[in-house]
Amino acid sequence: MSLVTGSTFSGKNIATILLLTSYTIITPGKYTFQVYLDACAGGGDYVLNARRKFGGVGQDYPLVPKTTFTAAAADKAFGFSSIGVECNTNDLLSFYCLGLAGDTAVTGTAYIYLDDWVRSTTPANTFDVSATGEGGLDFNNIKNATGATTLTNITVPVATSVGNVTGNVNGSVASVTNPVTAGTVSDKTGYALSATGVDAIIDEIIEGTLTLRQSLRIIYAVLFGKSTGGGTVNVTFRDIGDAKPRVTAVVDANGNRTSMTTDGTP
């Protein structure tokens, strides 16, 4: 709480209700009045009452509950406080005191305080305070921001795994556990398989024990390799390097193949 204003007084007659001090609100907030009385009669009830005049005009509203201090006969000096009063700019806040019949020349001091503890600027939002006293940030103040909001000196933990993602993911993804169904990829061109990917295709078995790679070697030899035995019953087709026969065919008198021996190995 912060002291807003204070004043001393003397010779005040509070045997009937008396205005001790008033203040025109500059800063909206909750205000509290404290009064310290001396030279009191004692032996009865002393009542402190706050009143509020909205915007400084119109009705001066008494506020309840009033603060009552029951003084013993020996209590000639004491202090007590009013309730806290929420006020807006230009409100007139007044504090009245009512004592006993013998209180015709009371002295004392009056103070007005503003409750200026940290409070949310948005209703229903909160300010988190840890068990050791550190203040936290209520992200409700940020999530509905109407403009750009810059956060500095904030460490955001790295997510090591995420569930389903709807929308776009920027940057690199180390691995994906389950298969991914891709939509239309319109911003990438020139896709190419790696050597490993190509090998996986051409080393696939396509018939019997023959892979696509072996079949291509055999076909290439027949189409482009050297051959021997033409016009005979034994025709041979060699690899491009002329290192081995890829195809050895046995044919009949009509040229029909009756036996075929192939070698698709390197």
N, C-alpha and C positions, 0 to 999 in steps of 0.2 A: 504494500500500500504506500501511496505517496501523499505527503502533506500538500494540500492545495492552498489553504489559507488558515490563519490563526489570529486570534485577537484576545486581549484581556479586557476585563470590565470590573467596575466597582460600584458600590451603592445601588445595586439592582434590587428592585422590589419584585420578588417572585412569589409573594403571598397570593397574587392572582397570576394567571397565565401570562407569560411575557416572552416576546420575541428576543432571543439572544443574538442570533446572527442569520444572515441570508447570503446566498451566492447564486450568481447567474452562470449557468453551465456553459463552459467553452468546449470541453472534451467529453463526448458521450461516454457513459460508463456507470458504475455503481459507486455511490457516494455514501460515506458514513460520517456521523457527527459525534464528537467526543467533548464532554464538558467536565471541568473540574471546579467544584464549588468550595468556597471557604466562608467562614463566618455564618454558618447555617444554624438554624434553631435546633434541628435534629429531633428525633423521636416521632417519625411518621414517614409517609410515602412522598417521594419526589418523582415527578413524572416528566419524561422527555418525549416530545412529539415532533415528528417531521411532517412538513407539508410541501406539496409540489404544485406549481402553477405551470401548466403546459405552455411552452413558448413564451413564458413570461407574462401572459395575459389571461384574463378570465378568472375562473374559480380557483381559489387556493385550497387544494384538496388535502385534508388531514389523512395521514397514512397510519394504518394499523399493522401489527400490534404496536402500541406505545411501550416505551421502556420505563419500568417502574423500579425504583430503588427504595427499599424500606430501611430507613436510617434508624439506628438505635439512638436513645437519648444522648449518648456520649459522642455520636458521630457528628462532628461539626465541619469536617472537611472530607470530601469523597469525590469520586469521579465515576461516570457511567457513559455508555454509548447508545446511540440510536440504532435502529435497524438499518440495513443497507438499502439504498434507494436507487433503482435504475433510472437514469435521466438522459435526455437528449439535449443537443445544443440549443441554447437560449431558454431552457427551462429555468424557472426560478425556484430554488430549493431553500426552504426556511426551517429553522429549528426553534421550538418553543419549550419553555420549562415552567413547571408549576410546583411551588414548594409549599411551605406551611405558613400559618398566620404570622409567625414571628420572623419570617424571612423577608425583611423590608430593606436590608442593606447588605446584600450578598456580594462578595467579590469572587473572581475566578478567571478561568481561561477557557476559550472555546476553539476547537480545531475541526476542520473539515478535511477528510481524507478521500482519495480516489483509489478504488481497487483496480490497480493496473497490472495485475498478474497476466501472464501470457494467456491469451484466449484465441479461439478459432475465429478467423475472419469470415467463415462460412458456417451458418447454422448446421448442427448435427455432425460437423467434422471434428476430429479429435487431435490432440497432440500427445504422442506416446512418450512416456517417461519410463526408462528401464529401472530395474531394482537398485542399480547403483547410481541412478540420477541422471543418466544421459538422456537428452531429448531426441525424439524420433520424428520422422516425417510421416504425416498422414497423406498417403497418395491419393485420397479422394480429392485433395486440392489440385491434383495434377491431371488425373485421368479425364476430366471434363474441361480441360483448359481450352479457351477459345482462340488462343494464339500460340505461337512457338514458345516452348518452355525448355530452358537450358538447364541441365543438371551437371554440376561439376563436383569432383572429388567423391564420386560415388562408385564403389566397386560392385559390379554385377556378376554374380557367380556364372561360370560357364556351364551351360546345359550339356551334360554328357549323353543324354538320351531324351528323345521326345516321342510322343505318341503320334496320332494321326495329325497331319498338317494340311490345312485347307488354305490355299493361296500360294504365294511364291516364296521360294527359299533362295536367298542370295548367298554367294560365297561357295566354299567347297564343303562337301559332305564326305566324311572319312569312310563310312560304310553304311549299308542298308541291310537290315536283318531279313526282311521279307521282300518278295518280288514287288517291283514298282511298275505301275501302269502309267506310261507317259501319255500326255495329251498331244496336241498339235505342237510340234517344235518348229516355230517359224523363223527364229532368229539365228539358226545354225545351218551352214552349208559345208560341203566338202568332207563329209564323214568318210572315214577309211578304217578298214579292219587292221588290227595289228598282225604282225607275222605269226604270232601264236594263234590268233583267230583264224587266219588263212590255213595254217597247218591243221587245225582241228577239223576244217571242212574237207580238205583234200586227202586227209588220212582216214576218213570215214570209210568203212567197208560198204561197198555198193552191191557186190554179188559174190557169193561163196566166201573166199578169203581175200578177194581182191579189193584193194582200196582204190579211191579215185586217182591218187597219184600213180599207182602202179598201172592202172588202166591207161592213163595218159601216155606213159612211157611206151607201152605196147602199141597203142594206136599211132604214136609219133614214128615208131620204127617202121610200121607197115607203110605209112604215108611218105616218109622222108628218108628212111634209112637205106643202106645198101642191101641188095638181095642177091642170092645165088641160087642155082638149080632151076632157073626158069626153063620150061619145056620138059622137065623131068618130073618124076613122082615125088621128089623131095625139094621143097622150096624153103629157103631160109631168109628172114629179114633181121638185119642187125641194128644195134643202137646207133645213135648219131655219132658217138665217138669211135664206132667200129671196134668196140672192145668185146662185145659178146652178142650172141644171137638172142633176139627178143622173142621171135616167133619161128618155130620150126613146124612146117605143115607137110603132111603126107597127102598127096592127091592121086586120084585114079586117072584113067586114060581120058576121061571127059573133063578133067580139071576140078572135079568135086573133091572137097577136103574130107578126108576120112579120119584124120588124126591131127590134133593141134597141141603143141607144147609151147607154153609161154613162160617168160621170165620178166617180171616187173620190178625186180630188186635193183638197187643202185649199181 
